[in-house]
Amino acid sequence: MVASIVGGVVSHSLALLSDAGHMMADAAALALALVAQRVASRPRTHRRTYGSRRAEVLAAFVNALFLGLTSVWVVAEAVDRWRTPPDVNARWMLAVAGGGLAVNLVAAWVLSSGHGHNENTRSALAHVLSDAAGSV
């Protein structure tokens, strides 16, 4: 993520900056989902007769809001760059993007070579493969 941010700033590449936003959204979504799952698994109390199950819904809303705001920023930046395009340093951009593709392919290999294929692992593999395809 840091490499995409630095590479995007140095190379003036909106593609790398938006990829960094995507990675931040992924990391935040996973962290928030983990916290929400733990909160939601708490037992009911006299005060919270329904329990804390709504924490997962709130986490999903926050994730959607963050993705929406990131998308608005990318579109606004793209419109601005369309009007006054910056000089993009292709070498930096391709080096960082190639590194990101390599990391995604290694992650896909690790996820696909495990013996315990469950829905979670398949979902993570599909996500990593879609990220790799987006890098190309």
C-alpha positions in Angstrom: 0.0 0.0 0.0 2.8 2.4 0.9 4.6 1.5 -2.3 1.5 2.4 -4.3 1.1 5.7 -2.5 4.7 6.7 -2.9 4.8 5.4 -6.5 1.6 7.2 -7.3 2.9 10.5 -5.9 6.3 10.2 -7.5 5.1 9.1 -10.9 1.9 11.3 -10.9 -0.1 8.1 -11.6 -3.8 8.2 -10.7 -4.0 4.5 -11.3 -1.5 3.8 -8.5 -3.1 6.3 -6.2 -6.6 4.7 -6.8 -5.1 1.3 -6.2 -3.7 2.5 -2.9 -7.2 3.7 -2.0 -8.5 0.3 -3.0 -6.0 -1.4 -0.7 -6.8 0.9 2.1 -10.5 0.2 1.7 -9.7 -3.6 1.7 -7.6 -3.3 4.9 -10.2 -1.1 6.6 -13.1 -3.4 5.5 -11.3 -6.5 6.9 -10.4 -4.8 10.2 -13.9 -3.4 10.6 -15.5 -6.7 9.7 -13.4 -8.5 12.3 -14.3 -6.0 15.0 -17.9 -6.0 14.1 -18.0 -9.8 14.2 -16.5 -9.8 17.7 -18.9 -7.2 18.9 -21.9 -9.0 17.3 -20.9 -12.3 19.0 -21.3 -10.8 22.5 -24.3 -12.2 24.4 -27.5 -10.3 25.0 -27.9 -8.1 28.0 -30.8 -6.5 29.8 -30.0 -3.3 28.0 -29.4 -4.9 24.6 -32.1 -7.5 24.4 -31.3 -8.0 20.7 -27.6 -8.3 21.4 -25.1 -6.5 19.3 -25.9 -8.1 15.9 -26.4 -4.7 14.3 -22.7 -4.0 14.6 -22.2 -6.0 11.4 -24.8 -3.9 9.5 -23.1 -0.7 10.8 -19.7 -2.0 9.7 -21.1 -2.8 6.2 -22.5 0.7 6.0 -19.2 2.3 7.0 -17.3 0.2 4.4 -19.8 1.2 1.7 -19.5 4.9 2.7 -15.7 4.7 2.6 -15.7 3.0 -0.8 -18.2 5.6 -2.1 -16.1 8.5 -0.9 -12.9 7.0 -2.4 -14.8 6.6 -5.7 -15.9 10.2 -5.7 -12.3 11.3 -5.0 -11.0 9.2 -7.9 -13.6 10.6 -10.3 -13.0 14.2 -9.2 -9.2 13.7 -9.6 -9.7 12.0 -13.0 -11.8 15.0 -14.3 -9.2 17.4 -13.1 -6.4 15.4 -14.7 -8.4 15.2 -17.9 -8.5 19.0 -18.0 -4.8 19.4 -17.2 -3.0 16.1 -17.6 0.2 15.7 -15.6 3.3 14.1 -17.0 3.2 10.5 -15.8 6.6 8.8 -15.1 5.9 5.5 -16.8 8.9 3.7 -15.4 7.9 4.3 -11.8 4.3 3.5 -12.5 5.1 0.2 -14.3 7.7 -0.9 -11.6 5.2 -0.4 -8.8 2.3 -1.9 -10.7 4.5 -4.9 -11.7 5.4 -5.4 -8.0 1.8 -5.3 -7.1 0.9 -7.8 -9.7 3.7 -10.1 -8.4 2.4 -9.9 -4.9 -1.1 -10.7 -6.0 0.0 -13.7 -8.0 2.1 -15.0 -5.0 -0.9 -14.6 -2.8 -3.1 -16.4 -5.3 -0.6 -19.3 -5.4 -0.5 -19.5 -1.6 -4.3 -19.5 -1.3 -4.8 -22.0 -4.1 -2.2 -24.5 -2.8 -3.7 -24.9 0.7 -5.6 -28.1 1.5 -8.5 -26.5 3.5 -10.6 -25.0 0.8 -13.6 -23.4 2.4 -15.9 -20.6 1.3 -13.7 -18.0 3.0 -10.5 -19.2 1.2 -12.3 -19.4 -2.2 -13.6 -15.9 -1.6 -10.1 -14.6 -0.7 -8.7 -16.3 -3.8 -11.3 -14.8 -6.1 -10.6 -11.3 -4.6 -6.8 -11.7 -5.1 -7.3 -12.9 -8.7 -9.6 -10.0 -9.4 -7.0 -7.6 -8.0 -4.3 -9.3 -10.2 -6.5 -8.9 -13.3 -7.1 -5.3 -12.4 -3.3 -4.7 -12.2 -3.0 -5.8 -15.8 
